[in-house]
């Protein structure tokens, strides 16, 4: 239900904030397009905003859009300068978001200046790309999470085991599982760069060695190739600029890796394995950091060069990560990678500050634009949350969206997680032969908090199981599922129980329903609020200038 509200909120905000805001006073030209109280919108400010909008949306200049963009700029000034904003501007959320976006902008500028600006593309690369973009390939592949597993699959293929039989073992996706890993036709730019490089180098029927991609490893067999036989120099010259942009984008990741390898010395990085185990255990068993460290000496967890990080420091850094990053940390290896990423980010940020990139004019301008976007997002939320809407609208919203105000389906599973496929197969045979699941979980399962409870996870919302939720929900109570490959681990699961979804009583979710109904009506609520401010502020628009100026300069 929380995600539902966020989606509603984000969608409405996006309508207002899809472009950078440059509507606050400037002094580039003295042509005044509009006066709002004591503030002005100059023609140069409007031209910037309007041209960026037309370019990004891909529509033609017209007076309706001109008036709409100017109206938005007036609204932004009204909300920022002619309303009370102390609560927002002093809020922890606003300050934290500003700090986050400031760091991201400075890091992005560092990458632009130190990495991306130095990417070059040769004539030979452009011509090869031109040929490839006019070819279609058909291929099948097998996926492996580790190099060891990929090598094993490669050897099985070489001795005659078919793609079809191996695909049934390695894929959870039902289509790839049942079609032998067949990907169909694709062209240059559709796939992972390393995958593409390998595929385009193959002959029809040829098998690649294991290829390292961003997701793991792939073994590729080229099934077919279709080429355009009528390529001309004229076509190449027409597409040359576009191809150069694409090639530079493709080169970003390898150039980034090369740059990071120059400034980050992995040989100077060391970990305390026991501390990492503690952090991983806490990450899975708590939603927030427990006070375990208060009564025990804080351990040294990570050392990079002369800098030492305690277990508490590292734990806090990990817990502060966004959920989509944090949820991927399911092993010591993944935890180490996350810590390394944090250290690299800090190193890059310090380097950017030393180079003075935080004071660069493009960075300051971009941060100012983001600040205004963040302010407006929070302002819209404040206006919406403080608004009153009739009970009839709230009740109707509840009835119309009852599925969003129902309990989530839940599963209770018993699990055994191991990091060896052969061990998983052996454990499954023991369980099938009647061996006690709980005893095996206590002895072998890697997830300590569930292993201590005979592998029983307790009733858990179905969404927590991610891409495996349908697999588990469709299984019968009492059924054994697995081994299931989950990144670098193998899981065996017993379905202990299911709880279906049911509507939550209106009185218990009234506040949530009210917020959702408010956000559904956010555009109207904010406009009504702005209408009240407009009555108090004198607004003058030079309509002749608005309709007559030439957008092309």
JOFENJO-V522473 format. One record per residue. N is the residue number from 1. RES is the residue in three letters. PSI is psi in whole degrees, -180 to 180 (999 if undefined). Layout:
# JOFENJO-V522473
n: (N | N)
res: (RES | RES)
psi: (PSI | PSI)
This chain:
# JOFENJO-V522473
n: (1 | 2 | 3 | 4 | 5 | 6 | 7 | 8 | 9 | 10 | 11 | 12 | 13 | 14 | 15 | 16 | 17 | 18 | 19 | 20 | 21 | 22 | 23 | 24 | 25 | 26 | 27 | 28 | 29 | 30 | 31 | 32 | 33 | 34 | 35 | 36 | 37 | 38 | 39 | 40 | 41 | 42 | 43 | 44 | 45 | 46 | 47 | 48 | 49 | 50 | 51 | 52 | 53 | 54 | 55 | 56 | 57 | 58 | 59 | 60 | 61 | 62 | 63 | 64 | 65 | 66 | 67 | 68 | 69 | 70 | 71 | 72 | 73 | 74 | 75 | 76 | 77 | 78 | 79 | 80 | 81 | 82 | 83 | 84 | 85 | 86 | 87 | 88 | 89 | 90 | 91 | 92 | 93 | 94 | 95 | 96 | 97 | 98 | 99 | 100 | 101 | 102 | 103 | 104 | 105 | 106 | 107 | 108 | 109 | 110 | 111 | 112 | 113 | 114 | 115 | 116 | 117 | 118 | 119 | 120 | 121 | 122 | 123 | 124 | 125 | 126 | 127 | 128 | 129 | 130 | 131 | 132 | 133 | 134 | 135 | 136 | 137 | 138 | 139 | 140 | 141 | 142 | 143 | 144 | 145 | 146 | 147 | 148 | 149 | 150 | 151 | 152 | 153 | 154 | 155 | 156 | 157 | 158 | 159 | 160 | 161 | 162 | 163 | 164 | 165 | 166 | 167 | 168 | 169 | 170 | 171 | 172 | 173 | 174 | 175 | 176 | 177 | 178 | 179 | 180 | 181 | 182 | 183 | 184 | 185 | 186 | 187 | 188 | 189 | 190 | 191 | 192 | 193 | 194 | 195 | 196 | 197 | 198 | 199 | 200 | 201 | 202 | 203 | 204 | 205 | 206 | 207 | 208 | 209 | 210 | 211 | 212 | 213 | 214 | 215 | 216 | 217 | 218 | 219 | 220 | 221 | 222 | 223 | 224 | 225 | 226 | 227 | 228 | 229 | 230 | 231 | 232 | 233 | 234 | 235 | 236 | 237 | 238 | 239 | 240 | 241 | 242 | 243 | 244 | 245 | 246 | 247 | 248 | 249 | 250 | 251 | 252 | 253 | 254 | 255 | 256 | 257 | 258 | 259 | 260 | 261 | 262 | 263 | 264 | 265 | 266 | 267 | 268 | 269 | 270 | 271 | 272 | 273 | 274 | 275 | 276 | 277 | 278 | 279 | 280 | 281 | 282 | 283 | 284 | 285 | 286 | 287 | 288 | 289 | 290 | 291 | 292 | 293 | 294 | 295 | 296 | 297 | 298 | 299 | 300 | 301 | 302 | 303 | 304 | 305 | 306 | 307 | 308 | 309 | 310 | 311 | 312 | 313 | 314 | 315 | 316 | 317 | 318 | 319 | 320 | 321 | 322 | 323 | 324 | 325 | 326 | 327 | 328 | 329 | 330 | 331 | 332 | 333 | 334 | 335 | 336 | 337 | 338 | 339 | 340 | 341 | 342 | 343 | 344 | 345 | 346 | 347 | 348 | 349 | 350 | 351 | 352 | 353 | 354 | 355 | 356 | 357 | 358 | 359 | 360 | 361 | 362 | 363 | 364 | 365 | 366 | 367 | 368 | 369 | 370 | 371 | 372 | 373 | 374 | 375 | 376 | 377 | 378 | 379 | 380 | 381 | 382 | 383 | 384 | 385 | 386 | 387 | 388 | 389 | 390 | 391 | 392 | 393 | 394 | 395 | 396 | 397 | 398 | 399 | 400 | 401 | 402 | 403 | 404 | 405 | 406 | 407 | 408 | 409 | 410 | 411 | 412 | 413 | 414 | 415 | 416 | 417 | 418 | 419 | 420 | 421 | 422 | 423 | 424 | 425 | 426 | 427 | 428 | 429 | 430 | 431 | 432 | 433 | 434 | 435 | 436 | 437 | 438 | 439 | 440 | 441 | 442 | 443 | 444 | 445 | 446 | 447 | 448 | 449 | 450 | 451 | 452 | 453 | 454 | 455 | 456 | 457 | 458 | 459 | 460 | 461 | 462 | 463 | 464 | 465 | 466 | 467 | 468 | 469 | 470 | 471 | 472 | 473 | 474 | 475 | 476 | 477 | 478 | 479 | 480 | 481 | 482 | 483 | 484 | 485 | 486 | 487 | 488 | 489 | 490 | 491 | 492 | 493 | 494 | 495 | 496 | 497 | 498 | 499 | 500 | 501 | 502 | 503 | 504 | 505 | 506 | 507 | 508 | 509 | 510 | 511 | 512 | 513 | 514 | 515 | 516 | 517 | 518 | 519 | 520 | 521 | 522 | 523 | 524 | 525 | 526 | 527 | 528 | 529 | 530 | 531 | 532 | 533 | 534 | 535 | 536 | 537 | 538 | 539 | 540 | 541 | 542 | 543 | 544 | 545 | 546 | 547 | 548 | 549 | 550 | 551 | 552 | 553)
res: (UNK | UNK | UNK | UNK | UNK | UNK | UNK | UNK | UNK | UNK | UNK | UNK | UNK | UNK | UNK | UNK | UNK | UNK | UNK | UNK | UNK | UNK | UNK | UNK | UNK | UNK | UNK | UNK | UNK | UNK | UNK | UNK | UNK | UNK | UNK | UNK | UNK | UNK | UNK | UNK | UNK | UNK | UNK | UNK | UNK | UNK | UNK | UNK | UNK | UNK | UNK | UNK | UNK | UNK | UNK | UNK | UNK | UNK | UNK | UNK | UNK | UNK | UNK | UNK | UNK | UNK | UNK | UNK | UNK | UNK | UNK | UNK | UNK | UNK | UNK | UNK | UNK | UNK | UNK | UNK | UNK | UNK | UNK | UNK | UNK | UNK | UNK | UNK | UNK | UNK | UNK | UNK | UNK | UNK | UNK | UNK | UNK | UNK | UNK | UNK | UNK | UNK | UNK | UNK | UNK | UNK | UNK | UNK | UNK | UNK | UNK | UNK | UNK | UNK | UNK | UNK | UNK | UNK | UNK | UNK | UNK | UNK | UNK | UNK | UNK | UNK | UNK | UNK | UNK | UNK | UNK | UNK | UNK | UNK | UNK | UNK | UNK | UNK | UNK | UNK | UNK | UNK | UNK | UNK | UNK | UNK | UNK | UNK | UNK | UNK | UNK | UNK | UNK | UNK | UNK | UNK | UNK | UNK | UNK | UNK | UNK | UNK | UNK | UNK | UNK | UNK | UNK | UNK | UNK | UNK | UNK | UNK | UNK | UNK | UNK | UNK | UNK | UNK | UNK | UNK | UNK | UNK | UNK | UNK | UNK | UNK | UNK | UNK | UNK | UNK | UNK | UNK | UNK | UNK | UNK | UNK | UNK | UNK | UNK | UNK | UNK | UNK | UNK | UNK | UNK | UNK | UNK | UNK | UNK | UNK | UNK | UNK | UNK | UNK | UNK | UNK | UNK | UNK | UNK | UNK | UNK | UNK | UNK | UNK | UNK | UNK | UNK | UNK | UNK | UNK | UNK | UNK | UNK | UNK | UNK | UNK | UNK | UNK | UNK | UNK | UNK | UNK | UNK | UNK | UNK | UNK | UNK | UNK | UNK | UNK | UNK | UNK | UNK | UNK | UNK | UNK | UNK | UNK | UNK | UNK | UNK | UNK | UNK | UNK | UNK | UNK | UNK | UNK | UNK | UNK | UNK | UNK | UNK | UNK | UNK | UNK | UNK | UNK | UNK | UNK | UNK | UNK | UNK | UNK | UNK | UNK | UNK | UNK | UNK | UNK | UNK | UNK | UNK | UNK | UNK | UNK | UNK | UNK | UNK | UNK | UNK | UNK | UNK | UNK | UNK | UNK | UNK | UNK | UNK | UNK | UNK | UNK | UNK | UNK | UNK | UNK | UNK | UNK | UNK | UNK | UNK | UNK | UNK | UNK | UNK | UNK | UNK | UNK | UNK | UNK | UNK | UNK | UNK | UNK | UNK | UNK | UNK | UNK | UNK | UNK | UNK | UNK | UNK | UNK | UNK | UNK | UNK | UNK | UNK | UNK | UNK | UNK | UNK | UNK | UNK | UNK | UNK | UNK | UNK | UNK | UNK | UNK | UNK | UNK | UNK | UNK | UNK | UNK | UNK | UNK | UNK | UNK | UNK | UNK | UNK | UNK | UNK | UNK | UNK | UNK | UNK | UNK | UNK | UNK | UNK | UNK | UNK | UNK | UNK | UNK | UNK | UNK | UNK | UNK | UNK | UNK | UNK | UNK | UNK | UNK | UNK | UNK | UNK | UNK | UNK | UNK | UNK | UNK | UNK | UNK | UNK | UNK | UNK | UNK | UNK | UNK | UNK | UNK | UNK | UNK | UNK | UNK | UNK | UNK | UNK | UNK | UNK | UNK | UNK | UNK | UNK | UNK | UNK | UNK | UNK | UNK | UNK | UNK | UNK | UNK | UNK | UNK | UNK | UNK | UNK | UNK | UNK | UNK | UNK | UNK | UNK | UNK | UNK | UNK | UNK | UNK | UNK | UNK | UNK | UNK | UNK | UNK | UNK | UNK | UNK | UNK | UNK | UNK | UNK | UNK | UNK | UNK | UNK | UNK | UNK | UNK | UNK | UNK | UNK | UNK | UNK | UNK | UNK | UNK | UNK | UNK | UNK | UNK | UNK | UNK | UNK | UNK | UNK | UNK | UNK | UNK | UNK | UNK | UNK | UNK | UNK | UNK | UNK | UNK | UNK | UNK | UNK | UNK | UNK | UNK | UNK | UNK | UNK | UNK | UNK | UNK | UNK | UNK | UNK | UNK | UNK | UNK | UNK | UNK | UNK | UNK | UNK | UNK | UNK | UNK | UNK | UNK | UNK | UNK | UNK | UNK | UNK | UNK | UNK | UNK | UNK | UNK | UNK | UNK | UNK | UNK | UNK | UNK | UNK | UNK | UNK | UNK | UNK)
psi: (-37 | -44 | -35 | -44 | -41 | -42 | -43 | -47 | -48 | -41 | -45 | -41 | -38 | -33 | -32 | -35 | 32 | -10 | 155 | 148 | 123 | 39 | -4 | 161 | 142 | -178 | 26 | -36 | 159 | 8 | 117 | 119 | -37 | 148 | 127 | 102 | -120 | 5 | 155 | 150 | 116 | 154 | -38 | -38 | -45 | -44 | -44 | -53 | -46 | -44 | -43 | -39 | -49 | -41 | -41 | -33 | -27 | 36 | 166 | 154 | 133 | 159 | -32 | -45 | -38 | -49 | -39 | -45 | -43 | -40 | -42 | -43 | -39 | -45 | -41 | -41 | -42 | -46 | -36 | -42 | -17 | 29 | 163 | 122 | 13 | -40 | -45 | -51 | -21 | 5 | 150 | -38 | -45 | -48 | -42 | -42 | -38 | -44 | -41 | -47 | -31 | -47 | -45 | -40 | -42 | -42 | -40 | -39 | -39 | -47 | -41 | -45 | -40 | -20 | -66 | -36 | -17 | 2 | 131 | 155 | 130 | 162 | -39 | -42 | -39 | -42 | -37 | -41 | -38 | -41 | -45 | -37 | -16 | 16 | 147 | 133 | 148 | 132 | 163 | 157 | 164 | 138 | 143 | 143 | -29 | 159 | -38 | -45 | -39 | -42 | -37 | -44 | -40 | -43 | -38 | -40 | -40 | -28 | 5 | 0 | 135 | 155 | -40 | -45 | -37 | -34 | -36 | -25 | -34 | -21 | 140 | -26 | 124 | -34 | -52 | -34 | -38 | -8 | 17 | 28 | 20 | 127 | -9 | -162 | 142 | 166 | 179 | 127 | -9 | -27 | 174 | 136 | -43 | -39 | -47 | -45 | -43 | -44 | -43 | -17 | -7 | 154 | 159 | 128 | -10 | 148 | 135 | 158 | 165 | 131 | 127 | 121 | -180 | -22 | -12 | -124 | 146 | 143 | 125 | 139 | 125 | 124 | -35 | 159 | 129 | 124 | 151 | 114 | -12 | 72 | 134 | 159 | -35 | -45 | -42 | -47 | -36 | -35 | -3 | -47 | -43 | -42 | -37 | -42 | -44 | -44 | -38 | -38 | -43 | -30 | -8 | -49 | -50 | -36 | -39 | -47 | -43 | -42 | -45 | -39 | -26 | -34 | -17 | 115 | 99 | -22 | -16 | 8 | 130 | 153 | 150 | 106 | -38 | -41 | -39 | -39 | -40 | -45 | -44 | -41 | -44 | -36 | -36 | -21 | -7 | 152 | -15 | 167 | 127 | 167 | 38 | -28 | -9 | -36 | 7 | 148 | 138 | 131 | 151 | 124 | -44 | 140 | 127 | 114 | -119 | 2 | 126 | 137 | 131 | 166 | -40 | -42 | -49 | -41 | -42 | -42 | -40 | -43 | -22 | -8 | 151 | 151 | -38 | -24 | -44 | -37 | -17 | -7 | 93 | 13 | 166 | -39 | -43 | -36 | -44 | -42 | -39 | -43 | -44 | -42 | -40 | -44 | -40 | -43 | -45 | -40 | -44 | -39 | -44 | -40 | -41 | -40 | -40 | -34 | -4 | 19 | -22 | -18 | 1 | 139 | -44 | -35 | -46 | -44 | -43 | -43 | -41 | -42 | -44 | -39 | -44 | -38 | -46 | -44 | -49 | -38 | -49 | -34 | -45 | -42 | -44 | -47 | -45 | -47 | -27 | 1 | 159 | 134 | 150 | 148 | -33 | -38 | -40 | -45 | -42 | -38 | -42 | -47 | -40 | -29 | 38 | -31 | -28 | -12 | 43 | 156 | 150 | 147 | 143 | 152 | 144 | 115 | 155 | 130 | 153 | 121 | 126 | 166 | 18 | 123 | -39 | -40 | -42 | -43 | -40 | -41 | -38 | -40 | -41 | -44 | -43 | -28 | 3 | 4 | 147 | 120 | -45 | -41 | -42 | -38 | -45 | -35 | -36 | -25 | 139 | -20 | 103 | -43 | -33 | -35 | -39 | -16 | 36 | 25 | 0 | 125 | -19 | 164 | 128 | 137 | 138 | -34 | -24 | -17 | 4 | -132 | -9 | 0 | -42 | -38 | -46 | -42 | -36 | -17 | 154 | 150 | 130 | -15 | 145 | 129 | 128 | -178 | 139 | 128 | 121 | 96 | -114 | 8 | 166 | 128 | 142 | 131 | 141 | 131 | 112 | -31 | 159 | 145 | 122 | 167 | 146 | 149 | 142 | 139 | 136 | -43 | -29 | -23 | 17 | -44 | -43 | -41 | -42 | -46 | -43 | -42 | -38 | -46 | -30 | -30 | 21 | -44 | -46 | -41 | -46 | -40 | -41 | -39 | -44 | -36 | -37 | -41 | -40 | -30 | -21 | -11 | 132 | 129 | 126 | 132 | 131 | 86 | -33 | -42 | -40 | -41 | -20 | -18 | 150 | 116 | -28 | 0 | 999)
